[in-house]
Amino acid sequence: MNSSAREVGAAAEFVASHKMAKYVSLAASYIFFPIAVETQGPLSEEARQLLCDLGRRISASSGDDWEMSFLFQRISVVVQRFNAVLLHDSFCVVHRPD
């Protein structure tokens, strides 16, 4: 059985590890964090930690304790919109002559 079927977030972790391997050459010049999100929302652990840290920093700068929640909500909306585009583009359009 596929690990993503048994464990929440397994697919995101799998993709994140492959992204790290793909971009390993960037490590010398850049800080790279793979962000992998599953269709139903689970994030890879590194992505979750990065976004939590970013949310805390934004909150500290703005003084608004809700900034981390807003950040995760924005990520959720982006995933939903992308899924809607994929679903829409998967339909075949058949044009009938009039």
N, C-alpha and C positions, 0 to 999 in steps of 0.2 A: 504494500500500500504506500502511496506517496506520502512523504512527511508533511506536506502542506495540508493534507486531508486529516492528519492526526493532531497537528499542533498549530495553534493560532500564531501567525507571524512567521512561520517557517519559510514560506515563499519569499517574503520580504528579506529575511536573513540570507537566503540563498542568492537572491539577486544582488544584495548589497556586497556579499563576498566576491561575486563575479565582477562587480563594478570596481572593487578595490584592486583585484588582479589586473583588470583591463587598464587601469590608470596608474599602476604602480610607478611608472616612469615619471609621473608628475610630482612624486613625493619630494624630490630634491628641490623643487622650485616653488611648490604650492602646498597649502594645507587642503587636503581633499577629504570630504565627508560624503559617502554615498547616501543618497536619500532614496529609499525604496518603500513604496506604499502598496499594500495589497488592495484589491478591488473593493473589499468590504471595510477597508480602513486601517488595519494594523500596520504600524510602521516598523522598520528595522530598529533594533535597540540603539545603534549609533545615531540614526536620524532622530529618534525620540529624545535622546540626550542633547543633541545639538539644538533642536527646537526648544527644549526646556531652558537651556542656557541662554539662547537668544531671547526667549520670552522674558526671562528674569532680567536680562540686561535692558530690554526695551521698557519693562515696568520700572526699573530703577531710574531710567532716564526720564520717563514721562510722568512718573508718580502714580500711574494707574495700575492697580493690582490685577486688573482684568486683561492686560495685554497678552499674557501667555494663552489664555482661553481664546482670545480673538485670533491669535496666530494659528492655533490648532483648528479653529472653525474655518479660517481661510483655506487652510490645506484641505480640509474636508470638502469644501465647496469646489475647489479646483479638481479634486478627484471625481466628484459627482458630475461636474461639467464634462470632463474628459470621457467618463463612461457614457454619458449621453451622446457625445459626438461619435464614439465608437459604435454604439448601438444604432444610431441614425445612419451611419455610413455602411452598416452591414446589410441594410435592406436593399434589395434590387428594385430598381424603378423600371417598370415596363410601360412603354408608351404605346398606346393603341392608336392606330390611324382612325381619324374621324370620318 
